[in-house]
């Protein structure tokens, strides 16, 4: 049994690591996103033998609302593909379900302490790689600081560019809420990298994670008082000693916050350019959707414009236009059930914070095929189920 437990822990470490090294393929770094198979796709196949360590009946015990969501969007897509173009993104959704199953099985085999330890070790390695990678991009960072526009041109571990890299750094920061000093160190690193990347969402997610950590059951009253005092001192320092307007002009990342929603805001401008045709495209489908991955196709068909983006930068809008009202409703049932469990845990489970922040951040990005978040969800739901069973046995 010890060999089995160790094997599951090692597999979780490597699978989680490769999911974070999303742009790594068998032949090296994938610099252009497309149909390329990533290393974590191949590695995921190695989990199949592990399934034989558990009874086959365990497969049927995953929460019904998770199964119904994936079964629903698959059936909806297959039917819609009879009318609209087939899109391979459906395979990405199914892989996300597979990542969920992996997490759910592993958390049923090893303890939650082992799960958190493995995730923290792998996440620390990812943080080190990201920071080390910056040293190889110093010339580009200097160029960007002199003439900032958008985001620096830096190779990233994650698909989607620097914005998504800052996003996942922020989410992974929550893994360390139970290790106070390390948490604040990682939080500072995340904020620093987000500023270098000029990523507003990276900063916001890091702040959200810190906020959830503040109200988490893992945070003592003494720590909360210290945070409040430091926060008040920081606010007073900004009010009396720092010229925010002047600082925003010198720090491009802060300037991007002041541009939010204005005509100079390229990020939101691109979103608004797509969203203005959203209602027409949705109405044209009779609210039935266009199938997995066909959200941008729908907008391009209605507007006659070729968009550079491959998603709507709003997960809920994406699900509605691709899977219709039924698909969105199935996902909202998932969000509701998981959110209730996360809040009941009093945010003492780091995964609860990651998932809740993901649900919030989905208002401005993601397209629903993130295998990493579904691995987190699988781990979280099984851990919480184990807690309930343990409490029932003790009674």
N, C-alpha and C positions, 0 to 999 in steps of 0.2 A: 504493500500500500504506500509506503514511503516513496518508492520509486515513481509510482503513479502521481502522487501529489507534487513531487519535485518536477516531474515532466510537465504537468499542467502549469505550474508556476513559470517554468522556463519558456513554455510556449506562449503564455500570456505576455511575458516580457518582450519576446521577439516580435510577436504579432502587433502589439501596441507600438513598439519602436518602428516597425516598418510602415504602419498606418500613419505615423507622424512623418516618416521619410517618404512622403507620398510620390515625389517625383523621381524616385530611384527605381530604375529598371534593371533587368538582367545585364544589359550591355552598358550600363552607366547612367549618368544623369540625363533625364529627359527634359530638354530645354524648350521643347515646343509641345504644348498639350494637344491631345488628339485621341486617336484610337489605340495608342500604345498600351501594352500590358505592363502594369507596374509590378515591382518585386513582391509586394504584399498580396497580389492576386495569386501568384504561384505559391507563396508560403501558406496561404489560407487552405490550400488543398491538403496540406499535411495534417490538418486537424481531423480529417475524416476518420482515420483509425482511432482517434481518441473517443469517438462516439460509441465505440464498442465497450468502453469501460462503464458506461451507464446503461440501464435498461432502456429498451426501445420505447417503452411507455412514457419515459421522461420527455420525449419530443412532444407529446400531446399536452404537457402540463404548462407550456408557456402561456402567459395571459391571453385570454380569448380576444381582447381588443387589439392586441398587437397582430395576431394572426389575421383577424378580420380586416385590419387596415391594409396589410400587404396583399392578402387575397383579393380584396376589393379593388385596389388600384391596378393590380395585374389583370383582372378580368375586364375592368373598364377600359384599360389601354388596348387589350387584344381586340375588343369589340370596336373601339374607335379607329384602330389601325386598318380596319376594313374600309374606312372612308378617308382617313388622313394618312400621311406618310408614316412608315414604320420608323421608330427612333430607338437606337440601341441603349438609350438611357434607362429603359426598362430593366435591362440587365444590371445596371448600377443599383437600382432599387432592390432587386433580388439579392445582390451581394450585401447590401446593407442589412437585409434580413438574416443572411448567413452570419454576418458579424455579430448580430444580436444573439443568435443561437450559440455562437462560440462563447460570448461573455456569460450568457445564462448558464451554460454547462460548467464552465470553469468555476464560477462563483458557487456552484453547488458541490464542488469537489475540494476546494481549498478555503481556508478561513478568510473572513473579511480583512483581518490584519495582514495576511499574506498578500491579498489582492492589492491593498493600499501600498504595501512595501514595494511590490513589483512595479506598480504604476509610477510611484515616486522615483524609483531608481531609473526607469526608462525615461521619464520626463526630464529628470536632471541631465541625463545624457543629451537629450534633444536641446535643452537650453544651452548647454555647453557648445554644441555644434553650431547653433544659431549665432551665439556671440563670437565664436571662433571664426565663423564665416564672414563676419563683418570686417575682420582685419584684411581679408583678401579683396574687399570691396572699398577700401579706404579712398582710392582715387575717385570712384563713382560717388561716394558719399560727399567728398569735398566739392566735386563738380555740382552736385545737387544742392548743397548748402549755398553755393554762390549764385545759382540760378534755379531756384526750386520751381517745380511745376508738376503737380500730381504726386507721383511717388518715385523714389530712386529706382534705377534699373539694376536690380539685384536678383541673382538666382535665389530661389526659395525652396524650402523643403516641402512646402504645401502647394497643391494646385490652387490657382486663383491669384497668385502674386503676393506682394508684400502685405496687402490689406488682410488677406486670409491668414498669412503667417502670424501677424500681430494678433489676430482674432484667436487663433488656437493657442498661442502663448498665454493670452489672457485667461482663456478657459482652463488650461492646464495648471495655471497658478493655484486654482482652488484645490488641487490635489494635496497641497501642503498646509491646509488650514489647521491640522492637528500638530504641526511642527512650527511653533510661533516664529522663531528667529529666521528659519529658512523661508517661511512664507513671505515675510516682509522683504527679505533679500531678493527672492524671485519676483515679487511684485515690483520692486524698484527696477530690476532688469527689464521686466516686461514694459513698464512705462517708458524707460529710456529707449528701448528698441522701437516702440510705437512712435515716439517723437522723431527718431531718426528716419523712420519710414513715412512720417507725416500721415499716420493712420489715426484718424479720429475714432473709428470704431474700436481700434485696439486700446486706446486710452479709456473709452467709455466702458468697455467690457472689463478692463482691469479694475476700474472704480466700482462697477457693479459687484464683482467678485469680492472686493474688499468690504463693500456694504453688507453683502450677505454673510460674510465672515463675522462682521461686527455683531449681527443679531443671532448668529449661530450659537447653539448650546455649548459649543466647544470653547467659546470666548468667555473668560472670567470677567467679573465686575471690575476688578482692578485694571485689567487690560482695556476694558471699555472706557473707564475714566481717563486713562492715559491717552487713548486715541482722541477722546473729546477735547482734552486739554491741548494736545498737539494741533488738532484741527482748528481750534479757536485762535491759537497763536499764529498759525499759518494765515488765517483769514485776516487777522489784525495786521500782520506783516504786509500782506498784499494791499490792504486799504491805506496804510500810512507810509509805507516805504517803497512800494513798487508801482511804477507807472505801467498799468496793464496795456494801454494803447501802444506805448512805445515798445513794450516787450513783445506784443503780438506782431509788430512790424519786423522785429528782428528774428523771431522764432516762427518759422513757416508753419509748423504743426499747430501752433496756437492761432495763427492767422487763418488757417482753414476752418477753425471753429467760428471765427467772426464772420466768415463768408457763408456760413450755412444758410441755404435757401435763397441766396442772392444770385444775380445774373453771372457772377464770377465763380460760382460753385459748380465746377465741372462734374463732380461726383453725383450730386443730386440733380444737376441739369440733365445728365444722361438718363437717370431714372425717370424724371418727369417727361422726357422725350418719348419714352416707351409707354409710360402709364397713361398718357393722354388718349391712347387708342385702346386701352384695356377694356373699357366698358363696351365699345363697339364689337370687339373681338369676342367678348364673353356673351353678348346678346346674340351674335351670329351663330354661336354654338348651341343656343337655347339652354345655356347653363349646364350643358352635358360634358363639356371639355373637349380636348383635342388629342388626348393620349400623352403618355409619359414623354417628356423632352420636347414637346411640340408647342410650348408656350411662346417662344420667340417666333416660331414659324407662324403662329396665329396672328401675332402683332404685325409681322412683315407682310402677311397676306392682306390684312386690312389697310395698313398704312402705305404699302408700296415702298417701304424703306428697308434697306439692309442694315441691321444693327450689328455692332461689334460684339455686344454682350451675348452670352449664351444662356442667361437666365434673367429673371425680372428683379432680382435683388430684394425680393420679399417672398419668403417661403409660402406664406398663406395665400397670397395672390397667385403664386406659381401653382400651388396645388389646386386652387379653384379653377384656373383656366385649363389645366391639364386633365384633371379628373372630375371636374364638375362639382356640383353641390354635394353629391354623395361622398366623393373622395375627400373633400375638405372636412365634412362632418366626421368621417371615420378618423381623420387625423386629430381633430379637435377632441374627440373622445379619448384618444391616446394622451394628448396633452393634459386633459383634465385629470385622468386617473393617475398619471405619473406625478403631476403637480401636487395632488392631494397627498400622495405617499411622501413626496419630498418635504412638504410642510409638516406632516405628522412626525417626520424624523427630527424635527426641530433644527434642520440643516446641519446636524452633527455628522452626516455622511457627506464627504467631499463631493461625491458624484451627484448628490442632490443639487448642490450649488451649480455645478457645471451644466446640468441639464436645464435648470430653471433659467440661467443666463442665456443658454442657447435658444430657448423658446422666445426670450425677449429680443435677442439679437436677430432672430429670424425675421423680424419686421423690416430689416434693412439689408439682409443678405441670406445666403444659402439657397439650395434648390432641392433639399430633401433626400439627397443620395449620399449623405455623409456617413460612411461606414464607421468612422471613429465615434461619432455620437451614439450610434446604435450599439456599438460595443459597450459604451458607457451605460446605456439604458439597460442592456442585458445584465451587466454586472450589478447595477443598482437594484433592479427588480428582484433578482435572485437573493441578494444580500438581505433586502427588507423582508422577503418571504421567509428566509431562514430565521430571522429575528422573531417573527410571529410564531413559527413552529417551536422555537426554543422556549419562548414565553409560555406557550400552551403546555409543553412538556413539563415545565417547572411547576405549573399549577396542578 
